[in-house]
């Protein structure tokens, strides 16, 4: 997807996956478009313009994480999601906040590497098949001693490409990866001795008996690695992390120090410490990674939290100042649930329909069936903890539990119509439990 999308086009793309939340979509669309606008300015002006970071306020399950994730996917930007509660002030046991940027660097490398792998896929696939033909040749030769060597190789290649040999066991020689050693546990700092010594130490090779399908995957990676320039990948990954990276910090409200435990003592001190440790990363600093130093000045930070027990104003003023855009996300309504089930791309209904189709079960959902599922979801969120759209997952699992358990695939196609009657019959116990909970004090 091109990064030259207009804000309206970005919102239109997000609408395919997320229902409602117009304010949040508008904010992230503007932030993304501003990146494109900045890229068209002079280098001097570009240095002056930093992203306008965003705080999303809203209950769980309303689309905060999904909005940020889809935004990153839309423009193929490096993306990392972290929970603020996983980090603790330096001196306490926990992760170092700089590990956020190291994680972003890893995400960026994976992204660039995949693109480079796609570019050399044809050559890598050819080399992979050549290696496997050689590995399988002797076995074929023994079975067909009357055939010429070239004919045998052609037969093996045809069988490999048509996946006839996927489950065959073959003995191959593979390169072992040296696992990095952790220098300081919990701090996110790793060191790979093999990488440091470069080509001085030869990589260890080991013979293994594995399925052909697994050998193809391993060889494809090895051959692709040979065809790409890792220095170039690292340089491009660092550039993308700096210029296009998106960091989503969830549960930011949990480190305000105003979560019902007083102020100024005990855990509150550590929570404020985490905020102060996050500050230089969000403000703009340089973090050392194994791919090179990364400046955080132009990374887009999106923070999110429910803010039930605290307010955005409870964050330290310096950190608030680094998140100039604040948006509030609404709770999921009955109408939203209906649209989530029926109007979103790859909706839950489509997911379950596709899954069960594998086992010869043909599901069809009627309008009144979808509406009943939505009604039960609203009721469940009202009488229990409100978990937003995530409630639909548990309801759908309960609704289709019997069908999923009994479907085996070795029977003719069975058609099942999920209407209001079907939903009421299969979720009657859940509905009774929710109705009774209204009267429990």
Secondary structure, DSSP 8 states (H G I E B T S, - for coil): --TT--HHHHHHHHHTT--S-HHHHHHHHHHHHHHHHHHTS-HHHHHH-----EEEE--TTSSHHHHHHHHHHHTT--EEEEEGGGB--TTSSSB-TTHHHHHHHHHHHHHHHHHHHHHTHHHHHHHHHHHHHHHHHHHHHHH-TTS-HHHHHHHHHHHHHTTTTTT-EEEEEEE-----EEEETTTTEEE-HHHHHTTSS---EEEEEEEHHHHHHHHHHHHHHHHS-HHHHHHHHHHHHHHH-EEEEE-GGGGSS-SSS-SSSTHHHHHHHHHHHHHHHHH--EEEETTEEEE-TT-EEEEEE--SSS-GGGS-HHHHHT--EEEE-----HHHHHHHHHTSTT-HHHHHHHHHHTTTEEEEE-HHHHHHHHHHHHHHHHHS---GGGHHHHHHHHHTHHHHHH--SSS--EEEEE-HHHHHHHSHHHHHHHHHHTT--
